[in-house]
Amino acid sequence: MGGADATMNGKAGAGMVASNNNNLPSPDDAPISELELRREVIVSLSVCAFYILVSSVMVFSNKALAFTYGFTMTNALLLMQMMFTIGLLHFLRDVVHLIDFPRFELSVARSVSPVSFFYCLNAAAALLAVRELSVPSYTMVKRSASLFSLVLEFIILNKRPRVRVVLSLIVMVIGTVIAAISDSLGTRLGWAAGVASCLFQGIYLAYVKKSGAETGLGAFGVLYYHSVISLPILVAFVIVMGEVSQVLAYPQLFHVPFLVVLFFSLSMGVVLNYALFLATEKTSPTSTLVSGQVKSILQTAVGMFTFGGGDTSPRYLFGTLLNISGGIGYGVSKYLDMRERQQMAHPQT
């Protein structure tokens, strides 16, 4: 929720929902008409565009709170996001009956709590990074989360990556390091928070894959349990960091423009999770992968001209381009991996 990307946080849950349909016949196995093909393309593009829009709005609304309105109490913001998410999910399930997810059970909460702990740390670190870094810098460092996931999957799951994937990630990380050294607008705290967020995200995803802690909960069930379990952790953070008095003393607390941006920030967690669910259900993994890369490039481009922009030194721009190139290479490498797995699963006769 805290920037999302948080993006990967939602994907884990959405993937569990999608996996329920694995036993159904694949739509690709049956011939479809040209009209149906066009409809599928339109739906796929619409869903991908919706995901890109929601994810970007979440990042920019969180940035607006810190840069434009000076609301820098990130732990309090995350606590409000979790509380809003819990209330909204209950409203959507119990009042208007638009969604469904399991009731809260202590036995499930105990099994999910280790995952929720790293989910919470990832979101908190991501919000701090958004506050301290420009949007291009934040996008760059969060794109490097794939490297942490790759290393942790190798250590925990003994999953060996392809050489082309590793090389792409190395290029991406080199670009990030060059940009970080050259960044005159961001702070060391911001870059450290961004790296920590990537680490916590990688641990979160690797633990989910190893334990299957989220199995059967569904996209909204995962979000609900993580939000509830995160509450006591975030309350402790807010008290220890002295953010209660800072929030109460905030001069624009009841100003309408601030409240509008705050509402966008609070609501985007649920909307992003729904967007990721749609992306998983209505599009292919390749489409979701490409959408993520397009989102990162668009965020970087728009971020160069908003909320103070990004560093424009030649070395920073070179690092940015190197990071984007590595990201594109990573997307292509993962696409080739998916194609190879499909060919092995469905060999030509």
N, C-alpha and C positions, 0 to 999 in steps of 0.2 A: 504494500500500500504506500509505503513511503517512497514514491518515485517508481515506484514500481517495479519496475522491473524488479522491483516488484514484479516486473513482468514474469520472471521465472517462478515466482511463488505461486501465481495463479495457474501456470501451466501444469504444475504437478497435480493440482486438484482437478483441473479440467480433464487432464489425461485419464484420471481414474474414472470419470464419468464416461468418457468415450470408450474406455476399454470394455464396458458392458456390452457393446455392440460387436465385439470381435467375432462372435460366432455366426453373425448374420452374413448372408451372401454379399460379396462386394458389388457395388453398383457398376464397377468397371467390368464385371464379368458379363453383363448383359448389354446388347446393342441398344443404343439410344438414338432418337431422331435428332435432326439438325436443330429443331426448335428447343428440344430438351437440353441439348448441348449448350445452346446460347443462354438458356435460363440458368444452367449450372455455372457458366462462366460469370454471368451478371451477379448471381448470388455470392460466388466466391470472391469476386472483386469487391462487392459491397461489404462483405464481412471483414475482409482484410483492411479496407479503408476505415471501417468503423473501429477496428482494433488500433490502427495507427493513430486515429484521431483521439480516442479516449486515453491511450497511453501517453500521448504527447500533452494533452490537456492537463493530465495529472502532474506531470513534471513541471509544466509552466505555471500552473496554479500554485504549486508548492513554492516555486521560485518567486512568484509574485508576492506571496505572503512575507517572505524574508526580505526581498530587495525593495519592493514598492512600499509595503506597509510596515516594515521593520519588526514583524512578528517573528522573533528568533527563538522562541521557546519550543524547540523541536520535540522534546519528550511530551510536553503538554499537548502539542498538536497531534502527535501520534496517539496519545491516550484518547483525545476527542474523536479521532478517526475510528478507533476500535469501538468506542461506545456508540458512535453513530451507526457503524456497520452492524452491530448487534441489534440495535433498535430497528433499523431498516429491514434486516433479514427477518426479524420476528413479524414486522408489519406485512411484508410480502408473503410470508408463509401462513400466518395465523389470521390475518384480516382480509386480505384480497385474494389469497390462495393462488398466487402466480408461480410460486416456486415451492419446492419441498426439500427438506433435509432432516436428518435424524434429530431426535430430542437429545438434550444434554445428559450424558451418563458418566459417572465418575470413573467407571472401569475403562471406558473409551478415552476419557480425558487423561488418565494416567499413562496410557500407551502412547498418546499423541504428545504429551507434555515436553519430552526432550526435543521433538521436532519444533514445537511451538516456541521453545526458548530461543532457538537459532533463527526462527522466522522473525521473532520480535527484535532480536539484536540486529538482524539484517535490515529491517525496516527503520530502526532507530539510527543506525549508521548511515543509511542511504539519505534520510532526511537531513542529517547533519552535513553530509557531502553536498546536497543540493543547496543548502544555505551558504556554504563556504566557497563553492566553486561556480564558475560560469557554466551555462548549460552545455556548451561544447566539451568542456573539460569533464563535467559529470558524465556525459554520454560516453566519452572515451574510456574513462576508468571503469564504468559499469559494463561496457562491452568486453572488458578483459575478464569478466567473471567466468567465461567459458574455460579459461586456463585453469582456474582453481577447481572447477568441476571435473575437468579432465584428470588433473593430478590426484584428486581425492578419490575418483572412481577407480583409478589404477591402484591406489593404496588399499582402499577398503573393499572394492569389488573385483580387483585383479583384472580390470577391463583395459585391454591394450588399444590405444588409439592408432589410427593410420598415420603414416609419416607426413602425408600432405596436410592433415589436420593440425599436427604439431607445428609444422613449418608456418602455416597460416597464423596460428596463435602467437608464435614467436615474433613474427612481423608486426602483429597487432600490439603486442606488449612493448616492443622496441619503440614503436611510434608513441605509445602512451608515456613511456619514460622520457623520451625526448621532449614531448609536450609539457610534461610535469616540470622538468628542469627549466624550461623556458617560460613557464606561465607566470606572468607578472600580476595577474588579477586574483588568482586563487591563493589559498593559504595551505601551509603544510598540514594543518589540522584537517582541512577539506580532503586533501589527497589521501591522508592516512585513513580517514573515515570511509572514503570510497573503496580503498583496498580492503579494509576490514569488512565492509558490506559484501564485497565479492567473496571473501573467505567464508563468512557466515552463510551466504547463499549457497556456496559450494558444499559446505557441511550439511546444510538443510537438505539439498537435493540428493546427496549421496546417502544420507541416513534414511530418507524416504524410500529410495530404491532398495536399500539393504533390508530394512525392517518391514516395509509394506504397511507402515503405521497408518497411512491415510486410506487404505483399501476399503472400498464400500461406503465411504462418507459422501462422495460426490463433490463437485466444485464448491457449492455453497456450504456444505457441511464442513469441509476443510477450512474455509474462511471463517465460519462461525466458531469452531473449536479453537482455532488459532487466536481469534479476537478475544474470546472469553478467557482463555488461559493467559493471555498476555496482559490482562488488566492489572493483576497484582504486581507484576514486574514493572510495568510502566508507572503505576502509582508510587512505587518505591523510587524509581528514577526521578519523577517529578518532585517528590519531597526532598530527596538528597540534593538535587541540583537547585533547590530554592525557586522553582518555577511557579509555585502557587501564588506567591506575592507578586511576581513579575506579571503574571496574567491578569490578576486583579487590578494592577496599577497601569495596565496597558491603556493608553489614552484613546485609541480608536475601537475599543472593544465592542461598542454598540453602534458604530457608524455603518450605514447601509452598504457602501461600496466594499468595505472590508468584509462584512458578513456574507456578501454575495460570493467573493473569491473564496472565503472560508468554506462556504457550502459546497462549492465545486470541489475543493480539496477533500472534504469529508466524504462526499458521495462517490468520488471516482474509484475508491477501492472496490465497492460492490459492482459498479458499472464495468470496471476493467476485468474483474473476474468473470462477469457475464460475457464480455467481448472475447475473452480467451476461450470460454466454453463454446461459443459460437464458432470461433476459428477452428477449434478441434473437431467439432461435430460437422461443420459445413464445408470445410476445405481440407486439402491434403496437408501432411506434414511439411512438404516442400513449400506450399503457399505460406504457411505460418512462419517458416524459416526465412523466406524472402521478405515477408512483411516486417519481421524484426530488423533486418538489415536496412530496408527502406526507411523505417521509422528512425533508426539511428542517424542515417544520413540527413533526413529532413530536420530532425532535432538539432543536429550540428549546424546546418545551414541557417535555420531560423534563429538559433541561439547566438550566432555571430552578430546579429543586429538587434537583439532584445536584451533587456535587463542588464545593461552595461556592456553587452557583447562579449567577445572573446579576445584573447591576446592576438595581435596581428603581426607579430614579429615573424621573420622568415623561418626561423627554427621551429617555432610553435606551429606554424602552418604546415611545415614539412612533416612534423610529428603527427599532426592531424590527418594529413593525406595518407601517411604510412599506416596509421591506425585503421582508417576506412578501407584501404587496400587489403590489409590483413583480414578485416571483417568480411569483405566480399569474397576473398579467397577461402575463408572458413565456410561461408555459406555454400560456395561451389563444391568444396570438399565434402561437406555433409550431404549435399544433394547427390553427389556421385556415390557416396556410401549407401544412401537409401536406394538408389537405382540398382546397385549391385546386390543388395539384400533382396529386392523384389525379383531380380532375375534368378537368384538362387532358390527363392521360394516357389517361383513359377517358371521353371526351365522350359525353353522352347523345345517342341518336339518335331 
